[in-house]
Amino acid sequence: MAFERARAHAVAKPWGVSDLRPFSNEICGEDTIGEIWYEREDVDEVNSALLLKLLFTSEPLSIQVHPDDVYALSIGQRNGKTEAWYILSAAPGARIALGLKEYLSPQHLRASIDDGSISNLVKWQAVFAGDSFLIPAGTIHAIGAGLVVAEIQQRSDATFRLFDYGSGRDLHAAHAVAVAITDAVVFKFEQKNLTPERTSVASCSYFSMERFDLPPNSSWRLKADGETWMLGVSGEALAGLVSIAPGEAAFVKSASLDFRVGPEGLVAIVACAVVALCLTF
């Protein structure tokens, strides 16, 4: 059983931003922050199965792909990487890339990585605040500039780059070709209202991701049978001495979390490693 405040670890990136507000009060200093990772409070605890992040982009990220569990095991990784995105903010014209415009043979895909033409073969699409996407392992993808994204993923650092805007970093063509889904697929997740307060924004066999919209001055109990992360987006709530405000997160596992919502209500992203989740008034 566990209930604790999650540690927020800011990660400097050249494509990050210098002001994270209103989604986080982390201080950037002289760096541009691209990611905030949320970790267990006790560093000696066994790593969680999931990794919760906030992403802030001022430039496009690399075009990349992640392996599934089988391929990850074959190269010495613990597991693959399926992830989901919930768009918190999108500048006008912001876009993401998911999948390919049309089927490519492995040979054509390899050639497009080698000559850089893959950047014109991925399927770019406009995105807006409130959109959500499920990105199964094997999906060629990229995040564009001007976005704030809440991401939940299998805990893995297995990333194979196909294109990186001439950064000089290594590409991983052989691995990418081996794991990539090369059919044209639609990845936008059809959101579902579960209750007036809960909306399913992504779900798969590894995790579920929801948006909570809780009214002002209300009290709730969140019962989490498995690993669960709760990230504040706007408003505030208090669970004991742990606050849930923009950029703050709580970790719950095999426990119940009683919390009181503040006068401005609470919008939160909640992700769990099992689909079963109970929220009661």
C-alpha atoms as a printed R data frame, in Angstrom:
    type eleno elety resid chain resno       x      y       z
1   ATOM     1    CA   MET     A     1   0.000  0.000   0.000
2   ATOM     2    CA   ALA     A     2   1.253  3.494  -0.820
3   ATOM     3    CA   PHE     A     3   0.081  7.089  -0.952
4   ATOM     4    CA   GLU     A     4   2.685  9.781  -1.433
5   ATOM     5    CA   ARG     A     5   3.498 13.047  -3.130
6   ATOM     6    CA   ALA     A     6   5.292 12.400  -6.428
7   ATOM     7    CA   ARG     A     7   8.679 14.027  -6.981
8   ATOM     8    CA   ALA     A     8   8.788 16.323 -10.017
9   ATOM     9    CA   HIS     A     9  12.076 16.077 -11.887
10  ATOM    10    CA   ALA     A    10  12.598 18.796 -14.512
11  ATOM    11    CA   VAL     A    11  14.659 17.779 -17.556
12  ATOM    12    CA   ALA     A    12  16.403 20.462 -19.622
13  ATOM    13    CA   LYS     A    13  16.008 20.105 -23.394
14  ATOM    14    CA   PRO     A    14  17.070 22.422 -26.235
15  ATOM    15    CA   TRP     A    15  13.537 22.189 -27.615
16  ATOM    16    CA   GLY     A    16  11.962 23.097 -24.254
17  ATOM    17    CA   VAL     A    17  10.548 26.359 -22.887
18  ATOM    18    CA   SER     A    18  11.583 28.881 -20.248
19  ATOM    19    CA   ASP     A    19   8.140 29.389 -18.666
20  ATOM    20    CA   LEU     A    20   6.052 26.363 -17.658
21  ATOM    21    CA   ARG     A    21   3.085 28.276 -16.272
22  ATOM    22    CA   PRO     A    22   0.186 27.675 -15.795
23  ATOM    23    CA   PHE     A    23   0.832 23.931 -15.918
24  ATOM    24    CA   SER     A    24   3.777 23.889 -13.518
25  ATOM    25    CA   ASN     A    25   5.532 26.256 -11.128
26  ATOM    26    CA   GLU     A    26   8.929 24.584 -11.581
27  ATOM    27    CA   ILE     A    27  11.708 27.174 -11.940
28  ATOM    28    CA   CYS     A    28  13.573 26.934 -15.238
29  ATOM    29    CA   GLY     A    29  16.551 29.119 -14.341
30  ATOM    30    CA   GLU     A    30  18.855 29.509 -17.336
31  ATOM    31    CA   ASP     A    31  17.707 26.242 -18.904
32  ATOM    32    CA   THR     A    32  14.808 25.506 -21.197
33  ATOM    33    CA   ILE     A    33  12.733 22.704 -19.702
34  ATOM    34    CA   GLY     A    34  11.313 20.129 -22.098
35  ATOM    35    CA   GLU     A    35  10.083 17.427 -19.731
36  ATOM    36    CA   ILE     A    36   8.952 16.948 -16.160
37  ATOM    37    CA   TRP     A    37   9.161 13.365 -14.933
38  ATOM    38    CA   TYR     A    38   7.112 12.269 -11.936
39  ATOM    39    CA   GLU     A    39   8.775  9.694  -9.706
40  ATOM    40    CA   ARG     A    40   8.112  7.876  -6.444
41  ATOM    41    CA   GLU     A    41   8.932  9.974  -3.385
42  ATOM    42    CA   ASP     A    42  11.132  7.219  -1.951
43  ATOM    43    CA   VAL     A    43  14.009  6.708  -4.385
44  ATOM    44    CA   ASP     A    44  14.646  3.263  -2.882
45  ATOM    45    CA   GLU     A    45  11.216  1.986  -3.916
46  ATOM    46    CA   VAL     A    46  11.004 -0.380  -6.875
47  ATOM    47    CA   ASN     A    47  10.463  1.564 -10.092
48  ATOM    48    CA   SER     A    48   6.867  1.938 -11.129
49  ATOM    49    CA   ALA     A    49   5.532  0.189 -14.224
50  ATOM    50    CA   LEU     A    50   4.412  3.519 -15.676
51  ATOM    51    CA   LEU     A    51   6.124  6.854 -16.200
52  ATOM    52    CA   LEU     A    52   4.106 10.071 -16.086
53  ATOM    53    CA   LYS     A    53   5.496 13.138 -17.859
54  ATOM    54    CA   LEU     A    54   4.685 16.668 -18.876
55  ATOM    55    CA   LEU     A    55   6.203 17.774 -22.190
56  ATOM    56    CA   PHE     A    56   6.748 21.405 -23.239
57  ATOM    57    CA   THR     A    57   7.876 22.006 -26.830
58  ATOM    58    CA   SER     A    58   9.184 25.107 -28.585
59  ATOM    59    CA   GLU     A    59  10.642 23.093 -31.493
60  ATOM    60    CA   PRO     A    60   9.694 19.812 -33.187
61  ATOM    61    CA   LEU     A    61  10.994 16.626 -31.575
62  ATOM    62    CA   SER     A    62  12.695 13.825 -33.507
63  ATOM    63    CA   ILE     A    63  10.695 11.357 -35.570
64  ATOM    64    CA   GLN     A    64  10.966  8.112 -33.630
65  ATOM    65    CA   VAL     A    65   9.495  4.722 -32.825
66  ATOM    66    CA   HIS     A    66   9.480  2.422 -29.783
67  ATOM    67    CA   PRO     A    67   9.646 -1.390 -29.654
68  ATOM    68    CA   ASP     A    68   6.997 -3.766 -28.335
69  ATOM    69    CA   ASP     A    69   7.658 -6.073 -25.386
70  ATOM    70    CA   VAL     A    70   8.950 -8.968 -27.478
71  ATOM    71    CA   TYR     A    71  11.511 -6.917 -29.385
72  ATOM    72    CA   ALA     A    72  12.529 -5.016 -26.262
73  ATOM    73    CA   LEU     A    73  13.302 -8.269 -24.459
74  ATOM    74    CA   SER     A    74  15.370 -9.439 -27.423
75  ATOM    75    CA   ILE     A    75  17.714 -6.447 -27.023
76  ATOM    76    CA   GLY     A    76  17.979 -6.669 -23.252
77  ATOM    77    CA   GLN     A    77  15.237 -4.198 -22.265
78  ATOM    78    CA   ARG     A    78  12.674 -5.010 -19.556
79  ATOM    79    CA   ASN     A    79   9.657 -4.124 -21.704
80  ATOM    80    CA   GLY     A    80   8.543 -2.152 -24.716
81  ATOM    81    CA   LYS     A    81   6.918  1.255 -24.804
82  ATOM    82    CA   THR     A    82   3.310  2.034 -25.561
83  ATOM    83    CA   GLU     A    83   2.277  5.562 -24.596
84  ATOM    84    CA   ALA     A    84  -0.644  7.992 -24.634
85  ATOM    85    CA   TRP     A    85  -0.840 11.767 -24.969
86  ATOM    86    CA   TYR     A    86  -3.402 14.234 -23.661
87  ATOM    87    CA   ILE     A    87  -3.016 17.703 -25.192
88  ATOM    88    CA   LEU     A    88  -3.168 20.336 -22.457
89  ATOM    89    CA   SER     A    89  -2.288 23.313 -24.657
90  ATOM    90    CA   ALA     A    90  -1.712 23.817 -28.376
91  ATOM    91    CA   ALA     A    91  -0.503 26.964 -30.101
92  ATOM    92    CA   PRO     A    92  -2.247 27.860 -33.377
93  ATOM    93    CA   GLY     A    93  -0.995 25.506 -36.079
94  ATOM    94    CA   ALA     A    94   0.515 23.020 -33.605
95  ATOM    95    CA   ARG     A    95   0.692 19.495 -34.931
96  ATOM    96    CA   ILE     A    96   1.883 15.970 -34.292
97  ATOM    97    CA   ALA     A    97   2.908 13.118 -36.569
98  ATOM    98    CA   LEU     A    98   1.394  9.668 -36.116
99  ATOM    99    CA   GLY     A    99   2.022  6.855 -38.546
100 ATOM   100    CA   LEU     A   100   2.644  7.048 -42.275
101 ATOM   101    CA   LYS     A   101   0.659  8.596 -45.106
102 ATOM   102    CA   GLU     A   102   0.702  5.274 -46.933
103 ATOM   103    CA   TYR     A   103   2.188  1.805 -46.685
104 ATOM   104    CA   LEU     A   104   5.967  1.574 -47.065
105 ATOM   105    CA   SER     A   105   7.918 -1.610 -47.643
106 ATOM   106    CA   PRO     A   106  10.788 -2.220 -45.212
107 ATOM   107    CA   GLN     A   107  13.220 -1.389 -48.021
108 ATOM   108    CA   HIS     A   108  11.478  1.891 -48.821
109 ATOM   109    CA   LEU     A   109  11.306  2.807 -45.128
110 ATOM   110    CA   ARG     A   110  15.031  2.155 -44.707
111 ATOM   111    CA   ALA     A   111  15.857  4.256 -47.760
112 ATOM   112    CA   SER     A   112  13.664  7.118 -46.501
113 ATOM   113    CA   ILE     A   113  15.544  7.126 -43.182
114 ATOM   114    CA   ASP     A   114  18.893  7.122 -44.954
115 ATOM   115    CA   ASP     A   115  18.047 10.059 -47.246
116 ATOM   116    CA   GLY     A   116  15.860 11.994 -44.777
117 ATOM   117    CA   SER     A   117  12.677 11.817 -46.861
118 ATOM   118    CA   ILE     A   118  10.869 10.088 -43.972
119 ATOM   119    CA   SER     A   119  10.081 13.593 -42.695
120 ATOM   120    CA   ASN     A   120   7.693 14.023 -45.652
121 ATOM   121    CA   LEU     A   121   6.185 10.543 -45.410
122 ATOM   122    CA   VAL     A   122   4.857 10.669 -41.856
123 ATOM   123    CA   LYS     A   123   1.262 11.766 -41.347
124 ATOM   124    CA   TRP     A   124   1.192 15.201 -39.710
125 ATOM   125    CA   GLN     A   125  -2.092 16.456 -38.249
126 ATOM   126    CA   ALA     A   126  -3.293 19.549 -36.419
127 ATOM   127    CA   VAL     A   127  -4.058 19.113 -32.717
128 ATOM   128    CA   PHE     A   128  -6.017 21.096 -30.165
129 ATOM   129    CA   ALA     A   129  -6.267 21.278 -26.393
130 ATOM   130    CA   GLY     A   130  -8.362 18.367 -25.143
131 ATOM   131    CA   ASP     A   131  -7.340 15.912 -27.883
132 ATOM   132    CA   SER     A   132  -5.915 12.567 -26.832
133 ATOM   133    CA   PHE     A   133  -3.982  9.882 -28.673
134 ATOM   134    CA   LEU     A   134  -2.936  6.302 -28.009
135 ATOM   135    CA   ILE     A   135   0.459  5.485 -29.516
136 ATOM   136    CA   PRO     A   136   1.020  1.715 -29.560
137 ATOM   137    CA   ALA     A   137   4.572  0.392 -29.682
138 ATOM   138    CA   GLY     A   138   5.715  0.360 -33.301
139 ATOM   139    CA   THR     A   139   3.999  3.647 -34.198
140 ATOM   140    CA   ILE     A   140   6.248  6.118 -36.017
141 ATOM   141    CA   HIS     A   141   5.561  9.454 -34.343
142 ATOM   142    CA   ALA     A   142   6.735 12.967 -33.524
143 ATOM   143    CA   ILE     A   143   5.570 15.908 -31.447
144 ATOM   144    CA   GLY     A   144   5.668 19.341 -33.025
145 ATOM   145    CA   ALA     A   145   6.342 22.779 -31.538
146 ATOM   146    CA   GLY     A   146   3.977 24.819 -29.384
147 ATOM   147    CA   LEU     A   147   2.508 21.995 -27.322
148 ATOM   148    CA   VAL     A   148   2.045 21.058 -23.682
149 ATOM   149    CA   VAL     A   149   1.342 17.340 -23.402
150 ATOM   150    CA   ALA     A   150   0.567 15.047 -20.483
151 ATOM   151    CA   GLU     A   151   2.070 11.666 -21.330
152 ATOM   152    CA   ILE     A   152   1.719  8.264 -19.703
153 ATOM   153    CA   GLN     A   153   3.922  5.422 -20.922
154 ATOM   154    CA   GLN     A   154   5.331  2.048 -20.103
155 ATOM   155    CA   ARG     A   155   8.538  2.734 -18.220
156 ATOM   156    CA   SER     A   156  11.183  2.288 -20.900
157 ATOM   157    CA   ASP     A   157  13.935  4.341 -22.526
158 ATOM   158    CA   ALA     A   158  13.990  2.290 -25.739
159 ATOM   159    CA   THR     A   159  13.682  4.914 -28.477
160 ATOM   160    CA   PHE     A   160  14.781  4.512 -32.108
161 ATOM   161    CA   ARG     A   161  15.215  7.762 -34.042
162 ATOM   162    CA   LEU     A   162  14.419  7.936 -37.763
163 ATOM   163    CA   PHE     A   163  14.955 11.684 -38.345
164 ATOM   164    CA   ASP     A   164  16.370 14.441 -36.139
165 ATOM   165    CA   TYR     A   165  16.580 17.677 -38.151
166 ATOM   166    CA   GLY     A   166  20.336 17.486 -38.614
167 ATOM   167    CA   SER     A   167  21.093 17.497 -34.877
168 ATOM   168    CA   GLY     A   168  24.007 15.116 -35.281
169 ATOM   169    CA   ARG     A   169  22.552 12.568 -32.877
170 ATOM   170    CA   ASP     A   170  22.635  8.936 -33.966
171 ATOM   171    CA   LEU     A   171  19.756  7.456 -35.929
172 ATOM   172    CA   HIS     A   172  18.701  3.839 -35.412
173 ATOM   173    CA   ALA     A   173  17.548  2.755 -38.845
174 ATOM   174    CA   ALA     A   174  17.906 -1.017 -38.460
175 ATOM   175    CA   HIS     A   175  16.000 -1.162 -35.169
176 ATOM   176    CA   ALA     A   176  13.367  1.281 -36.450
177 ATOM   177    CA   VAL     A   177  12.672 -0.769 -39.574
178 ATOM   178    CA   ALA     A   178  12.453 -3.945 -37.489
179 ATOM   179    CA   VAL     A   179   9.751 -2.600 -35.151
180 ATOM   180    CA   ALA     A   180   7.812  0.010 -37.170
181 ATOM   181    CA   ILE     A   181   4.174 -0.366 -38.148
182 ATOM   182    CA   THR     A   182   4.214  0.575 -41.834
183 ATOM   183    CA   ASP     A   183   0.483  0.510 -42.584
184 ATOM   184    CA   ALA     A   184  -1.560  3.718 -42.490
185 ATOM   185    CA   VAL     A   185  -3.517  3.694 -39.189
186 ATOM   186    CA   VAL     A   186  -5.773  6.179 -37.332
187 ATOM   187    CA   PHE     A   187  -4.568  6.747 -33.764
188 ATOM   188    CA   LYS     A   188  -6.819  9.453 -32.319
189 ATOM   189    CA   PHE     A   189  -8.585  8.042 -29.278
190 ATOM   190    CA   GLU     A   190 -12.372  8.307 -29.116
191 ATOM   191    CA   GLN     A   191 -12.976  9.742 -25.671
192 ATOM   192    CA   LYS     A   192 -15.820  8.400 -23.547
193 ATOM   193    CA   ASN     A   193 -17.707 10.038 -20.684
194 ATOM   194    CA   LEU     A   194 -17.754  7.510 -17.836
195 ATOM   195    CA   THR     A   195 -19.564  9.763 -15.343
196 ATOM   196    CA   PRO     A   196 -20.218 13.536 -15.256
197 ATOM   197    CA   GLU     A   197 -16.814 13.874 -13.547
198 ATOM   198    CA   ARG     A   198 -14.730 11.262 -15.413
199 ATOM   199    CA   THR     A   199 -13.744 11.029 -19.069
200 ATOM   200    CA   SER     A   200 -11.706  8.194 -20.518
201 ATOM   201    CA   VAL     A   201  -9.061  9.785 -22.756
202 ATOM   202    CA   ALA     A   202  -6.916  6.705 -23.517
203 ATOM   203    CA   SER     A   203  -6.980  3.025 -22.671
204 ATOM   204    CA   CYS     A   204  -5.051 -0.113 -23.581
205 ATOM   205    CA   SER     A   205  -3.905 -3.354 -21.952
206 ATOM   206    CA   TYR     A   206  -1.062 -1.524 -20.146
207 ATOM   207    CA   PHE     A   207  -2.869  1.486 -18.669
208 ATOM   208    CA   SER     A   208  -5.914  3.703 -18.667
209 ATOM   209    CA   MET     A   209  -5.850  7.493 -18.683
210 ATOM   210    CA   GLU     A   210  -8.721  9.718 -17.547
211 ATOM   211    CA   ARG     A   211  -9.546 13.376 -17.106
212 ATOM   212    CA   PHE     A   212 -11.255 14.314 -13.843
213 ATOM   213    CA   ASP     A   213 -13.414 17.476 -13.737
214 ATOM   214    CA   LEU     A   214 -14.438 17.904 -10.093
215 ATOM   215    CA   PRO     A   215 -16.687 20.710  -8.806
216 ATOM   216    CA   PRO     A   216 -15.589 23.278  -6.207
217 ATOM   217    CA   ASN     A   217 -15.658 22.435  -2.491
218 ATOM   218    CA   SER     A   218 -16.473 18.755  -3.032
219 ATOM   219    CA   SER     A   219 -15.016 15.710  -1.268
220 ATOM   220    CA   TRP     A   220 -13.989 12.487  -2.985
221 ATOM   221    CA   ARG     A   221 -12.435  9.089  -2.380
222 ATOM   222    CA   LEU     A   222 -10.239  7.562  -5.058
223 ATOM   223    CA   LYS     A   223  -9.762  3.815  -4.626
224 ATOM   224    CA   ALA     A   224  -6.770  2.518  -6.555
225 ATOM   225    CA   ASP     A   225  -6.285 -1.240  -6.683
226 ATOM   226    CA   GLY     A   226  -3.073 -0.853  -8.665
227 ATOM   227    CA   GLU     A   227  -0.461  1.785  -9.454
228 ATOM   228    CA   THR     A   228  -2.154  5.154 -10.027
229 ATOM   229    CA   TRP     A   229  -0.852  8.664 -10.773
230 ATOM   230    CA   MET     A   230  -2.922 11.829 -10.313
231 ATOM   231    CA   LEU     A   231  -1.624 15.054 -11.889
232 ATOM   232    CA   GLY     A   232  -3.159 18.463 -11.236
233 ATOM   233    CA   VAL     A   233  -3.945 20.546 -14.327
234 ATOM   234    CA   SER     A   234  -5.995 23.426 -12.901
235 ATOM   235    CA   GLY     A   235  -7.623 24.253  -9.594
236 ATOM   236    CA   GLU     A   236  -6.517 22.488  -6.428
237 ATOM   237    CA   ALA     A   237  -7.327 19.700  -3.998
238 ATOM   238    CA   LEU     A   238  -5.864 18.607  -0.681
239 ATOM   239    CA   ALA     A   239  -5.316 14.996   0.413
240 ATOM   240    CA   GLY     A   240  -4.079 15.136   3.979
241 ATOM   241    CA   LEU     A   241  -0.942 17.260   3.740
242 ATOM   242    CA   VAL     A   242  -0.469 16.529   0.032
243 ATOM   243    CA   SER     A   243  -1.720 19.181  -2.368
244 ATOM   244    CA   ILE     A   244  -2.773 18.432  -5.918
245 ATOM   245    CA   ALA     A   245  -2.331 21.661  -7.882
246 ATOM   246    CA   PRO     A   246  -1.076 22.441 -11.409
247 ATOM   247    CA   GLY     A   247   2.147 20.496 -11.981
248 ATOM   248    CA   GLU     A   248   1.833 18.539  -8.716
249 ATOM   249    CA   ALA     A   249   1.116 14.816  -8.630
250 ATOM   250    CA   ALA     A   250   0.257 12.079  -6.163
251 ATOM   251    CA   PHE     A   251   1.108  8.371  -6.358
252 ATOM   252    CA   VAL     A   252  -1.364  5.811  -5.025
253 ATOM   253    CA   LYS     A   253  -1.101  2.027  -5.015
254 ATOM   254    CA   SER     A   254  -3.475 -0.482  -3.420
255 ATOM   255    CA   ALA     A   255  -4.941  2.279  -1.246
256 ATOM   256    CA   SER     A   256  -7.717  4.839  -0.994
257 ATOM   257    CA   LEU     A   257  -7.101  8.551  -1.389
258 ATOM   258    CA   ASP     A   258  -9.522 10.928   0.347
259 ATOM   259    CA   PHE     A   259  -9.266 14.496  -0.892
260 ATOM   260    CA   ARG     A   260 -11.115 17.793  -0.719
261 ATOM   261    CA   VAL     A   261 -11.437 19.997  -3.796
262 ATOM   262    CA   GLY     A   262 -10.780 23.718  -3.402
263 ATOM   263    CA   PRO     A   263 -13.002 26.670  -4.329
264 ATOM   264    CA   GLU     A   264 -11.873 26.705  -7.983
265 ATOM   265    CA   GLY     A   265 -12.635 23.034  -8.605
266 ATOM   266    CA   LEU     A   266 -10.072 20.560  -9.900
267 ATOM   267    CA   VAL     A   267  -9.084 19.315 -13.329
268 ATOM   268    CA   ALA     A   268  -6.664 16.389 -13.127
269 ATOM   269    CA   ILE     A   269  -5.182 13.706 -15.345
270 ATOM   270    CA   VAL     A   270  -5.328 10.286 -13.691
271 ATOM   271    CA   ALA     A   271  -3.473  7.271 -15.088
272 ATOM   272    CA   CYS     A   272  -3.434  3.763 -13.694
273 ATOM   273    CA   ALA     A   273  -1.795  0.472 -14.598
274 ATOM   274    CA   VAL     A   274  -5.125 -1.357 -14.369
275 ATOM   275    CA   VAL     A   275  -8.447 -0.316 -15.806
276 ATOM   276    CA   ALA     A   276 -10.366 -0.699 -12.530
277 ATOM   277    CA   LEU     A   277 -10.594  2.644 -10.754
278 ATOM   278    CA   CYS     A   278 -13.260  3.844  -8.333
279 ATOM   279    CA   LEU     A   279 -14.124  7.496  -7.621
280 ATOM   280    CA   THR     A   280 -16.891  8.164  -5.087
281 ATOM   281    CA   PHE     A   281 -18.369 11.364  -3.695
